[in-house]
Amino acid sequence: MARIGGRSRQIGTADIVRAGREVGLRELSLNAVAARLGVSSTALYRHVDGRWGLERLVGESILAELKILDDSAHGPVRHLLSSGLQLRGFILQHPGLAVYVQTLFPRGEGGRQLLAAEAAAMQRRGYEADVAIVLCSAVASIAIGFAAAEEAQRARADGLDEQRRDALGEILSDSRLGRGHRTLPDVDADEYVRMWLGAAIRGFVEAAPPGRPIDEIRSALRAAGEGM
Protein backbone atom coordinates (compact mmCIF):
# COMPACT_ATOMS: atom_id res chain seq x y z
CA MET A 1 0.00 0.00 0.00
CA ALA A 2 1.26 3.45 -0.80
CA ARG A 3 2.55 5.42 2.17
CA ILE A 4 2.33 9.13 2.85
CA GLY A 5 4.62 10.46 5.54
CA GLY A 6 5.40 6.93 6.69
CA ARG A 7 1.75 6.00 7.19
CA SER A 8 -0.51 3.87 4.99
CA ARG A 9 -2.85 5.97 2.87
CA GLN A 10 -6.39 5.90 4.19
CA ILE A 11 -9.24 5.55 1.71
CA GLY A 12 -13.00 5.45 2.13
CA THR A 13 -16.04 4.39 0.13
CA ALA A 14 -16.40 7.86 -1.38
CA ASP A 15 -12.82 7.66 -2.69
CA ILE A 16 -13.54 4.31 -4.31
CA VAL A 17 -16.70 5.61 -5.96
CA ARG A 18 -14.90 8.67 -7.29
CA ALA A 19 -11.98 6.63 -8.64
CA GLY A 20 -14.31 3.98 -10.06
CA ARG A 21 -16.32 6.55 -11.96
CA GLU A 22 -13.12 8.09 -13.30
CA VAL A 23 -12.04 4.66 -14.55
CA GLY A 24 -15.54 4.01 -15.93
CA LEU A 25 -17.73 0.94 -15.73
CA ARG A 26 -16.44 -0.37 -19.05
CA GLU A 27 -12.84 -0.55 -17.78
CA LEU A 28 -13.67 -1.06 -14.10
CA SER A 29 -11.49 -3.45 -12.10
CA LEU A 30 -10.07 -3.64 -8.60
CA ASN A 31 -6.56 -3.14 -9.94
CA ALA A 32 -7.53 -0.10 -12.02
CA VAL A 33 -9.25 1.61 -9.10
CA ALA A 34 -6.44 0.75 -6.69
CA ALA A 35 -3.84 2.15 -9.08
CA ARG A 36 -5.78 5.39 -9.43
CA LEU A 37 -6.00 5.70 -5.65
CA GLY A 38 -2.35 4.78 -5.12
CA VAL A 39 -3.09 1.76 -2.94
CA SER A 40 -2.97 -1.99 -3.33
CA SER A 41 -6.06 -3.85 -4.48
CA THR A 42 -6.08 -5.58 -1.08
CA ALA A 43 -6.97 -2.26 0.52
CA LEU A 44 -10.22 -2.14 -1.46
CA TYR A 45 -11.47 -5.38 0.09
CA ARG A 46 -11.96 -3.53 3.37
CA HIS A 47 -14.74 -1.56 1.65
CA VAL A 48 -16.08 -3.72 -1.20
CA ASP A 49 -16.81 -7.40 -1.69
CA GLY A 50 -14.64 -8.11 -4.71
CA ARG A 51 -15.45 -7.21 -8.31
CA TRP A 52 -19.20 -7.57 -7.82
CA GLY A 53 -19.15 -5.23 -4.84
CA LEU A 54 -17.04 -2.65 -6.66
CA GLU A 55 -19.27 -2.76 -9.72
CA ARG A 56 -22.37 -2.38 -7.60
CA LEU A 57 -20.93 0.55 -5.66
CA VAL A 58 -20.02 2.47 -8.80
CA GLY A 59 -23.05 1.44 -10.87
CA GLU A 60 -25.56 2.38 -8.20
CA SER A 61 -23.92 5.77 -7.67
CA ILE A 62 -24.51 6.47 -11.38
CA LEU A 63 -28.09 5.19 -11.40
CA ALA A 64 -28.91 7.39 -8.39
CA GLU A 65 -28.48 10.42 -10.67
CA LEU A 66 -31.25 9.37 -13.07
CA LYS A 67 -34.52 11.15 -12.33
CA ILE A 68 -37.27 10.23 -14.77
CA LEU A 69 -39.38 13.26 -15.71
CA ASP A 70 -43.08 12.55 -15.20
CA ASP A 71 -45.67 14.62 -17.05
CA SER A 72 -48.95 14.17 -15.21
CA ALA A 73 -50.82 14.82 -18.47
CA HIS A 74 -49.41 11.61 -19.98
CA GLY A 75 -51.42 8.41 -19.82
CA PRO A 76 -49.82 4.99 -19.19
CA VAL A 77 -48.52 4.48 -22.75
CA ARG A 78 -46.96 7.92 -23.16
CA HIS A 79 -45.44 7.81 -19.69
CA LEU A 80 -43.90 4.37 -20.16
CA LEU A 81 -42.53 5.37 -23.57
CA SER A 82 -41.07 8.58 -22.16
CA SER A 83 -39.49 6.78 -19.22
CA GLY A 84 -38.05 4.07 -21.48
CA LEU A 85 -36.50 6.64 -23.80
CA GLN A 86 -35.09 8.58 -20.87
CA LEU A 87 -33.55 5.41 -19.47
CA ARG A 88 -31.99 4.53 -22.83
CA GLY A 89 -30.58 8.03 -23.23
CA PHE A 90 -29.09 8.02 -19.74
CA ILE A 91 -27.46 4.62 -20.25
CA LEU A 92 -25.86 5.73 -23.50
CA GLN A 93 -24.33 8.71 -21.69
CA HIS A 94 -22.50 6.34 -19.33
CA PRO A 95 -20.40 3.71 -21.16
CA GLY A 96 -20.55 0.33 -19.46
CA LEU A 97 -23.83 1.02 -17.65
CA ALA A 98 -25.81 -1.03 -20.19
CA VAL A 99 -23.98 -4.24 -19.27
CA TYR A 100 -24.30 -3.42 -15.58
CA VAL A 101 -28.09 -3.07 -15.63
CA GLN A 102 -28.54 -5.85 -18.19
CA THR A 103 -26.76 -8.32 -15.92
CA LEU A 104 -29.08 -7.68 -12.98
CA PHE A 105 -31.57 -4.89 -12.37
CA PRO A 106 -32.20 -3.63 -9.81
CA ARG A 107 -29.35 -4.85 -7.63
CA GLY A 108 -28.87 -1.88 -5.31
CA GLU A 109 -30.40 1.25 -3.87
CA GLY A 110 -30.02 3.36 -7.02
CA GLY A 111 -31.92 0.82 -9.12
CA ARG A 112 -34.54 0.20 -6.43
CA GLN A 113 -35.12 3.92 -6.08
CA LEU A 114 -35.61 4.23 -9.82
CA LEU A 115 -38.02 1.28 -9.99
CA ALA A 116 -39.96 2.49 -6.94
CA ALA A 117 -40.39 5.96 -8.45
CA GLU A 118 -41.65 4.49 -11.73
CA ALA A 119 -44.00 2.08 -9.96
CA ALA A 120 -45.41 5.01 -8.00
CA ALA A 121 -45.92 6.94 -11.24
CA MET A 122 -47.94 4.04 -12.65
CA GLN A 123 -49.95 3.74 -9.45
CA ARG A 124 -50.95 7.36 -9.92
CA ARG A 125 -52.33 6.21 -13.27
CA GLY A 126 -54.60 3.61 -11.72
CA TYR A 127 -52.35 0.55 -11.40
CA GLU A 128 -51.86 -1.69 -8.40
CA ALA A 129 -48.29 -1.89 -7.10
CA ASP A 130 -47.58 -5.42 -8.37
CA VAL A 131 -48.77 -4.75 -11.92
CA ALA A 132 -46.95 -1.41 -11.94
CA ILE A 133 -43.67 -3.12 -11.05
CA VAL A 134 -44.15 -5.73 -13.78
CA LEU A 135 -44.90 -3.13 -16.45
CA CYS A 136 -42.02 -0.84 -15.49
CA SER A 137 -39.60 -3.77 -15.38
CA ALA A 138 -40.71 -5.00 -18.81
CA VAL A 139 -40.25 -1.58 -20.39
CA ALA A 140 -36.88 -1.16 -18.68
CA SER A 141 -35.70 -4.52 -20.01
CA ILE A 142 -36.47 -3.56 -23.61
CA ALA A 143 -34.97 -0.07 -23.27
CA ILE A 144 -31.83 -1.57 -21.72
CA GLY A 145 -31.60 -4.08 -24.56
CA PHE A 146 -31.73 -1.34 -27.19
CA ALA A 147 -29.09 0.67 -25.30
CA ALA A 148 -26.82 -2.36 -24.91
CA ALA A 149 -26.92 -3.06 -28.66
CA GLU A 150 -26.13 0.56 -29.46
CA GLU A 151 -23.30 0.65 -26.94
CA ALA A 152 -21.81 -2.53 -28.41
CA GLN A 153 -21.76 -0.86 -31.83
CA ARG A 154 -20.17 2.28 -30.40
CA ALA A 155 -17.48 0.19 -28.74
CA ARG A 156 -16.61 -1.29 -32.15
CA ALA A 157 -17.05 1.90 -34.16
CA ASP A 158 -13.67 1.52 -35.86
CA GLY A 159 -14.49 -0.06 -39.22
CA LEU A 160 -18.21 -0.38 -38.48
CA ASP A 161 -19.32 1.91 -41.32
CA GLU A 162 -17.38 -0.17 -43.83
CA GLN A 163 -18.84 -3.38 -42.45
CA ARG A 164 -22.32 -1.85 -42.59
CA ARG A 165 -21.88 -0.86 -46.24
CA ASP A 166 -20.64 -4.33 -47.12
CA ALA A 167 -23.56 -5.98 -45.35
CA LEU A 168 -26.05 -3.65 -47.04
CA GLY A 169 -24.52 -4.33 -50.44
CA GLU A 170 -24.94 -8.06 -49.94
CA ILE A 171 -28.55 -7.64 -48.82
CA LEU A 172 -29.39 -5.55 -51.89
CA SER A 173 -27.83 -8.13 -54.18
CA ASP A 174 -29.72 -10.99 -52.50
CA SER A 175 -32.65 -12.09 -54.68
CA ARG A 176 -34.70 -12.91 -51.59
CA LEU A 177 -34.18 -9.58 -49.78
CA GLY A 178 -32.97 -6.93 -52.17
CA ARG A 179 -36.25 -5.85 -53.77
CA GLY A 180 -38.06 -5.48 -50.44
CA HIS A 181 -35.15 -3.76 -48.76
CA ARG A 182 -34.94 -1.07 -51.43
CA THR A 183 -38.41 0.20 -50.50
CA LEU A 184 -37.56 0.65 -46.82
CA PRO A 185 -37.27 4.25 -45.57
CA ASP A 186 -34.13 5.51 -43.86
CA VAL A 187 -34.73 5.49 -40.10
CA ASP A 188 -32.19 6.62 -37.53
CA ALA A 189 -31.64 4.88 -34.20
CA ASP A 190 -33.75 7.31 -32.18
CA GLU A 191 -36.78 6.96 -34.44
CA TYR A 192 -36.35 3.19 -34.67
CA VAL A 193 -36.31 2.77 -30.89
CA ARG A 194 -39.21 5.16 -30.39
CA MET A 195 -41.41 3.30 -32.89
CA TRP A 196 -40.76 -0.25 -31.71
CA LEU A 197 -40.56 0.52 -28.01
CA GLY A 198 -43.85 2.37 -28.38
CA ALA A 199 -45.42 -0.59 -30.18
CA ALA A 200 -44.30 -2.96 -27.43
CA ILE A 201 -45.65 -0.65 -24.72
CA ARG A 202 -49.04 -0.36 -26.41
CA GLY A 203 -49.18 -4.15 -26.40
CA PHE A 204 -48.20 -4.26 -22.72
CA VAL A 205 -50.89 -1.79 -21.70
CA GLU A 206 -53.50 -3.58 -23.80
CA ALA A 207 -52.66 -6.80 -21.96
CA ALA A 208 -52.40 -5.07 -18.60
CA PRO A 209 -54.82 -2.12 -18.42
CA PRO A 210 -55.27 -0.18 -15.18
CA GLY A 211 -57.31 -2.15 -12.65
CA ARG A 212 -56.70 -5.60 -14.12
CA PRO A 213 -55.37 -8.01 -11.44
CA ILE A 214 -51.96 -9.60 -11.97
CA ASP A 215 -53.42 -13.14 -11.92
CA GLU A 216 -55.77 -12.30 -14.80
CA ILE A 217 -52.92 -10.73 -16.74
CA ARG A 218 -50.74 -13.79 -16.24
CA SER A 219 -53.53 -16.16 -17.28
CA ALA A 220 -54.26 -14.15 -20.42
CA LEU A 221 -50.61 -14.04 -21.41
CA ARG A 222 -50.15 -17.76 -20.81
CA ALA A 223 -53.30 -18.54 -22.83
CA ALA A 224 -51.98 -16.48 -25.74
CA GLY A 225 -48.91 -18.70 -25.92
CA GLU A 226 -50.62 -22.06 -25.57
CA GLY A 227 -49.80 -24.51 -28.32
CA MET A 228 -46.60 -22.74 -29.29
URDAHU-V810633 format. One record per residue. N is the residue number from 0. SS is DSSP state (H for helix, E for strand, L for the rest). Layout:
n/ss
N/SS
N/SS
//
This chain:
n/ss
0/L
1/L
2/E
3/E
4/L
5/L
6/E
7/E
8/L
9/L
10/L
11/L
12/H
13/H
14/H
15/H
16/H
17/H
18/H
19/H
20/H
21/H
22/H
23/L
24/H
25/H
26/H
27/L
28/L
29/H
30/H
31/H
32/H
33/H
34/H
35/H
36/H
37/L
38/L
39/L
40/H
41/H
42/H
43/H
44/L
45/L
46/L
47/L
48/L
49/H
50/H
51/H
52/H
53/H
54/H
55/H
56/H
57/H
58/H
59/H
60/H
61/H
62/H
63/L
64/L
65/L
66/L
67/L
68/L
69/L
70/L
71/L
72/L
73/L
74/L
75/H
76/H
77/H
78/H
79/H
80/H
81/H
82/H
83/H
84/H
85/H
86/H
87/H
88/H
89/H
90/H
91/H
92/L
93/L
94/L
95/L
96/H
97/H
98/H
99/H
100/H
101/H
102/H
103/L
104/L
105/L
106/L
107/L
108/H
109/H
110/H
111/H
112/H
113/H
114/H
115/H
116/H
117/H
118/H
119/H
120/H
121/H
122/H
123/L
124/L
125/L
126/L
127/L
128/H
129/H
130/H
131/H
132/H
133/H
134/H
135/H
136/H
137/H
138/H
139/H
140/H
141/H
142/H
143/H
144/H
145/H
146/H
147/H
148/H
149/H
150/H
151/H
152/H
153/H
154/H
155/L
156/L
157/L
158/L
159/H
160/H
161/H
162/H
163/H
164/H
165/H
166/H
167/H
168/H
169/H
170/H
171/H
172/L
173/L
174/L
175/L
176/L
177/H
178/H
179/H
180/H
181/H
182/L
183/L
184/L
185/L
186/L
187/L
188/H
189/H
190/H
191/H
192/H
193/H
194/H
195/H
196/H
197/H
198/H
199/H
200/H
201/H
202/H
203/H
204/H
205/H
206/H
207/L
208/L
209/L
210/L
211/L
212/L
213/H
214/H
215/H
216/H
217/H
218/H
219/H
220/H
221/H
222/H
223/H
224/L
225/L
226/L
227/L
//
